[in-house]
């Protein structure tokens, strides 16, 4: 499969490096999909991850006998972790529960969430110093930056947390779009 490496052995560390980046990136994404319960995406990604890994490791066992190949393997692993995290942050896959703690009356914040298609629950409580409101909303992770801007505009002193949610059911959520829906006419 890689007979050309006998003629161009200097390409082996490059192939090892980029192969490891791809396989570790896929591994990072697979772990995220497993933790989110994505039982169809995780095995498909896992198949390609292991396939690439076995190709790279077979080349290391058959041809690599220098320190540069070993360093390429380690550097590809480290870079793959970094790239995997960057890609995961870009796709922002998942659902979060956002808990917003504010001292201001939260009706305008709740209305903003409602306009974006999210339901919100408000609980009134007593904080350490004064009365506080807790606004809870289940939001898509990719919408968090936009919601963060709304929260900051609502009250720059507002404290909020966001936690992963594995399953959501029977609530008020915006209509979800599929990957192909943006190219369908009339939608």
Phi, psi and omega per residue, in radians:
X1 nan -0.695 -3.123
X2 -2.050 0.808 -3.130
X3 -1.112 -0.495 -3.139
X4 -1.083 -0.334 3.121
X5 -1.224 -0.396 3.053
X6 -1.159 -0.578 -3.138
X7 -1.501 -0.587 -3.110
X8 -2.169 1.228 -3.048
X9 -1.139 -0.340 3.127
X10 -1.204 -0.239 3.106
X11 -1.410 -0.307 -3.100
X12 -1.012 -0.845 3.114
X13 -1.076 -0.571 3.113
X14 -1.173 -0.791 3.126
X15 -1.118 -0.735 3.112
X16 -1.076 -0.821 -3.120
X17 -1.021 -0.933 -3.085
X18 -1.259 -0.560 3.054
X19 -1.090 -0.747 3.114
X20 -1.167 -0.667 3.097
X21 -1.020 -0.820 -3.105
X22 -1.154 -0.812 -3.058
X23 -1.218 -0.636 3.119
X24 -1.282 -0.631 3.060
X25 -1.058 -0.813 3.097
X26 -1.084 -0.667 3.104
X27 -1.095 -0.710 3.104
X28 -1.092 -0.806 3.120
X29 -1.132 -0.679 3.126
X30 -1.069 -0.774 3.132
X31 -1.061 -0.707 3.120
X32 -1.125 -0.763 3.132
X33 -1.164 -0.632 3.072
X34 -1.100 -0.771 -3.113
X35 -1.169 -0.416 3.125
X36 -1.613 -0.004 3.101
X37 1.379 0.386 3.139
X38 -1.444 1.537 -2.998
X39 -1.317 -0.177 3.090
X40 -1.772 -0.635 -3.112
X41 -1.295 -0.729 -3.064
X42 -1.055 -0.798 3.139
X43 -1.162 -0.611 3.120
X44 -1.137 -0.809 3.101
X45 -1.107 -0.691 3.118
X46 -1.070 -0.654 3.105
X47 -1.041 -0.878 -3.118
X48 -1.197 -0.611 3.095
X49 -1.042 -0.868 -3.093
X50 -1.238 -0.629 3.105
X51 -1.053 -0.834 3.134
X52 -1.129 -0.720 -3.137
X53 -1.073 -0.774 -3.083
X54 -1.174 -0.596 3.079
X55 -1.149 -0.805 -3.124
X56 -1.144 -0.804 -3.080
X57 -1.178 -0.567 3.106
X58 -1.165 -0.623 3.097
X59 -1.212 -0.613 3.099
X60 -1.147 -0.777 -3.115
X61 -1.205 -0.546 -3.075
X62 -1.580 -0.482 -3.025
X63 -2.209 -0.532 -3.003
X64 -1.329 2.084 3.080
X65 -2.475 0.482 3.114
X66 -2.328 2.804 -3.086
X67 -1.116 -0.583 -3.123
X68 -1.077 -0.677 3.095
X69 -1.145 -0.707 3.134
X70 -1.173 -0.705 3.084
X71 -1.153 -0.641 3.089
X72 -1.092 -0.693 3.111
X73 -1.074 -0.847 -3.135
X74 -1.168 -0.728 3.128
X75 -1.154 -0.667 3.085
X76 -1.122 -0.676 3.095
X77 -1.084 -0.861 -3.124
X78 -1.108 -0.770 3.137
X79 -1.156 -0.647 3.112
X80 -1.083 -0.671 3.064
X81 -1.089 -0.782 -3.140
X82 -1.094 -0.848 -3.129
X83 -1.106 -0.701 3.125
X84 -1.062 -0.723 3.119
X85 -1.174 -0.714 3.114
X86 -1.092 -0.803 -3.137
X87 -1.115 -0.739 3.133
X88 -1.079 -0.687 3.085
X89 -1.161 -0.583 3.138
X90 -1.236 -0.746 -3.123
X91 -1.354 -0.382 3.065
X92 0.772 1.002 -3.093
X93 -1.422 2.317 3.029
X94 2.237 -3.133 -3.082
X95 -2.193 2.500 3.136
X96 -2.204 2.625 2.891
X97 -1.798 2.189 -3.106
X98 -1.807 2.141 3.054
X99 -1.917 2.042 -3.052
X100 -1.941 2.115 -3.123
X101 -1.868 2.134 -3.106
X102 -2.495 2.703 3.038
X103 -1.663 -0.222 3.124
X104 -1.462 2.644 3.080
X105 -1.089 2.160 -2.898
X106 -1.571 0.202 -3.033
X107 -1.071 -0.641 3.130
X108 -1.198 -0.612 3.082
X109 -1.169 -0.743 3.115
X110 -1.106 -0.716 3.102
X111 -1.108 -0.675 3.101
X112 -1.103 -0.787 3.104
X113 -1.092 -0.672 3.124
X114 -1.116 -0.729 3.111
X115 -1.102 -0.561 3.110
X116 -1.406 -0.081 3.091
X117 1.690 0.113 -3.111
X118 -1.796 2.488 3.001
X119 -1.448 2.769 3.120
X120 -2.506 2.520 3.080
X121 -2.056 2.312 -3.126
X122 -1.958 2.305 3.063
X123 -2.163 2.309 3.104
X124 -1.676 2.378 -3.127
X125 -2.586 -3.124 3.124
X126 -1.959 2.097 3.091
X127 -1.476 -2.990 3.139
X128 -1.104 -0.666 -3.050
X129 -1.878 -0.721 -3.031
X130 -2.623 3.134 3.114
X131 -1.094 2.476 -3.138
X132 -2.372 2.713 3.055
X133 -2.016 2.467 3.059
X134 -2.025 2.104 3.102
X135 -1.911 2.146 3.117
X136 -1.961 2.364 3.094
X137 -2.543 2.433 3.055
X138 -1.679 2.082 -3.022
X139 -2.261 2.767 3.026
X140 -1.304 2.503 -3.077
X141 -1.074 -0.598 -3.128
X142 -1.223 -0.255 3.115
X143 -1.604 -0.054 -3.024
X144 -1.091 -0.698 -3.140
X145 -1.095 -0.739 3.123
X146 -1.146 -0.747 3.127
X147 -1.164 -0.625 3.065
X148 -1.028 -0.712 3.099
X149 -1.113 -0.730 3.105
X150 -1.105 -0.729 3.141
X151 -1.108 -0.768 3.136
X152 -1.124 -0.700 3.096
X153 -1.174 -0.590 3.130
X154 -1.176 -0.856 -3.118
X155 -2.787 1.938 -3.075
X156 -1.170 -0.266 3.122
X157 -1.686 0.139 -3.113
X158 -1.243 2.400 3.064
X159 -1.799 2.353 3.058
X160 -2.520 2.748 3.076
X161 -2.210 2.733 3.083
X162 -2.377 2.240 -3.117
X163 -2.216 2.580 3.111
X164 -1.149 2.503 3.058
X165 -2.152 2.322 -3.133
X166 -1.505 -0.673 -3.089
X167 -2.353 2.488 2.990
X168 -2.275 2.572 -3.079
X169 -2.739 2.470 3.022
X170 0.898 1.168 3.090
X171 -2.541 -2.934 3.101
X172 -1.838 1.967 -3.098
X173 -2.356 2.641 3.069
X174 -1.167 2.700 3.105
X175 -1.078 2.276 -3.129
X176 -1.520 2.546 3.108
X177 -1.962 2.549 3.100
X178 -1.568 2.974 -3.132
X179 -1.037 -0.670 -3.056
X180 -1.536 -0.190 -3.042
X181 -1.144 -0.437 -3.119
X182 -1.242 -0.295 3.128
X183 -1.808 -0.018 3.133
X184 -1.436 2.295 3.122
X185 -1.203 2.536 3.084
X186 1.437 0.066 3.140
X187 -1.936 nan nan
